[in-house]
Amino acid sequence: MEGKDVKEMQSSFSKVYARKAQLTDRFYLHLFALLPEVETLFGGDFSKQKEMFAAMLTYCLKGVVNNQSLTLAGESLARTHERYCLGPRETEIAGRAMMAALEDVLGPDLTPEQRVVWEQAIASVMQLLQPEPQSNSVPHS
């Protein structure tokens, strides 16, 4: 992420961080509306999941300045979500749910420039959730 993009994103950090619980609730609301079949994966009470989501969001927000931290956050997310076999469809929908949640929470405070940068950052994180392609080649002896 370029310096100007980082500055643009950072300009909304305090608002996002202050509303991370609301953002988390809105994310899951949108996710379950767009992808209802995943709701059963969370059981009845997913308060712990919401806490983990908010913690990872905070880590990602802080890691935007440092691409290495963002990559580590993405790798951690990929390991955590690996058992769900998420494909491009699911990660694209999760990205849309996250963007919709940001729009809900920030409302008119989300500038068009910030929206573009957030979309790029979310797409990057969602890409990190994709499993690495497995090589089907057999090693030669």
C-alpha positions as CSV (number, residue, x, y, z in Angstrom):
1,M,0.0,0.0,0.0
2,E,1.4,3.4,-1.0
3,G,2.1,6.1,1.5
4,K,-0.9,8.3,0.4
5,D,-3.2,5.3,0.7
6,V,-2.0,4.5,4.2
7,K,-2.6,8.2,5.2
8,E,-6.0,8.0,3.7
9,M,-6.9,4.9,5.6
10,Q,-5.4,6.1,8.8
11,S,-7.6,9.2,8.6
12,S,-10.6,6.8,9.4
13,F,-8.8,4.6,11.9
14,S,-10.0,6.3,15.0
15,K,-13.6,6.2,13.9
16,V,-13.4,2.5,12.9
17,Y,-11.6,1.6,16.1
18,A,-14.1,3.4,18.3
19,R,-16.9,1.5,16.6
20,K,-15.3,-1.9,16.3
21,A,-18.0,-3.7,18.2
22,Q,-20.7,-2.1,16.0
23,L,-18.6,-2.9,12.9
24,T,-18.3,-6.5,14.0
25,D,-22.1,-6.8,14.6
26,R,-22.8,-5.3,11.2
27,F,-20.2,-7.5,9.4
28,Y,-21.9,-10.7,10.7
29,L,-25.3,-9.3,9.9
30,H,-24.3,-8.7,6.3
31,L,-22.3,-11.9,6.1
32,F,-25.3,-14.1,7.2
33,A,-27.6,-12.2,4.9
34,L,-25.3,-12.8,1.9
35,L,-24.1,-16.2,2.8
36,P,-26.8,-17.7,5.2
37,E,-25.3,-21.2,5.1
38,V,-22.3,-20.1,7.1
39,E,-24.3,-19.0,10.1
40,T,-24.5,-22.6,11.4
41,L,-20.7,-22.8,11.6
42,F,-20.8,-20.3,14.5
43,G,-23.3,-22.1,16.7
44,G,-25.8,-20.2,18.8
45,D,-23.5,-17.9,20.8
46,F,-20.6,-16.5,18.9
47,S,-19.6,-13.8,21.3
48,K,-16.0,-15.3,21.4
49,Q,-16.0,-15.1,17.6
50,K,-16.9,-11.5,17.7
51,E,-14.1,-10.8,20.2
52,M,-11.6,-12.6,17.9
53,F,-12.9,-10.6,14.9
54,A,-12.6,-7.3,16.7
55,A,-9.0,-8.2,17.9
56,M,-8.0,-9.3,14.3
57,L,-9.5,-6.1,12.9
58,T,-7.5,-4.0,15.4
59,Y,-4.3,-6.0,14.4
60,C,-5.0,-5.4,10.7
61,L,-5.7,-1.7,11.2
62,K,-2.3,-1.4,13.0
63,G,-0.6,-3.5,10.4
64,V,-1.7,-1.4,7.4
65,V,1.4,0.8,7.9
66,N,3.6,-2.3,8.0
67,N,2.9,-4.7,5.1
68,Q,4.7,-7.4,7.0
69,S,2.2,-7.2,9.9
70,L,-0.7,-7.2,7.5
71,T,0.8,-10.3,5.8
72,L,1.2,-12.0,9.1
73,A,-2.4,-11.2,10.0
74,G,-3.6,-12.6,6.7
75,E,-1.5,-15.8,7.2
76,S,-3.1,-16.1,10.7
77,L,-6.5,-15.7,9.3
78,A,-5.8,-18.2,6.5
79,R,-4.7,-20.8,9.0
80,T,-7.8,-20.2,11.2
81,H,-10.2,-20.4,8.3
82,E,-8.4,-23.2,6.4
83,R,-10.8,-25.9,7.7
84,Y,-13.7,-24.1,6.1
85,C,-12.3,-24.5,2.6
86,L,-13.2,-21.0,1.6
87,G,-13.2,-20.4,-2.1
88,P,-13.2,-17.2,-4.1
89,R,-17.0,-16.9,-3.8
90,E,-17.0,-17.0,0.0
91,T,-14.1,-14.6,0.4
92,E,-15.5,-12.2,-2.2
93,I,-18.8,-12.2,-0.3
94,A,-17.0,-11.7,3.1
95,G,-15.2,-8.8,1.6
96,R,-18.5,-7.3,0.4
97,A,-20.0,-7.9,3.9
98,M,-17.0,-6.1,5.5
99,M,-17.3,-3.1,3.1
100,A,-21.1,-2.9,3.8
101,A,-20.4,-2.9,7.5
102,L,-17.9,-0.1,7.1
103,E,-20.4,1.9,5.1
104,D,-23.0,1.3,7.8
105,V,-20.8,2.3,10.7
106,L,-19.0,5.2,9.1
107,G,-21.8,6.5,7.0
108,P,-21.1,9.9,5.4
109,D,-17.8,10.0,7.3
110,L,-16.4,7.5,4.8
111,T,-15.0,9.6,2.0
112,P,-14.9,8.3,-1.6
113,E,-11.1,8.2,-1.3
114,Q,-11.2,6.2,1.9
115,R,-13.8,3.8,0.4
116,V,-11.4,3.0,-2.5
117,V,-8.5,2.4,-0.1
118,W,-10.6,0.2,2.2
119,E,-11.8,-1.8,-0.7
120,Q,-8.2,-2.4,-1.7
121,A,-7.1,-3.4,1.8
122,I,-10.1,-5.7,2.3
123,A,-9.5,-7.3,-1.1
124,S,-5.8,-7.9,-0.1
125,V,-6.8,-9.5,3.2
126,M,-9.4,-11.7,1.4
127,Q,-6.8,-12.8,-1.1
128,L,-4.6,-13.9,1.8
129,L,-7.5,-16.1,2.9
130,Q,-7.4,-18.1,-0.3
131,P,-5.6,-21.4,0.1
132,E,-2.3,-21.8,-1.7
133,P,-2.7,-23.7,-4.9
134,Q,-1.5,-27.3,-4.5
135,S,1.0,-28.6,-6.9
136,N,-0.2,-31.7,-8.7
137,S,3.2,-32.5,-10.0
138,V,5.1,-35.5,-8.8
139,P,8.7,-34.9,-7.8
140,H,11.2,-36.5,-10.1
141,S,13.7,-38.9,-8.7
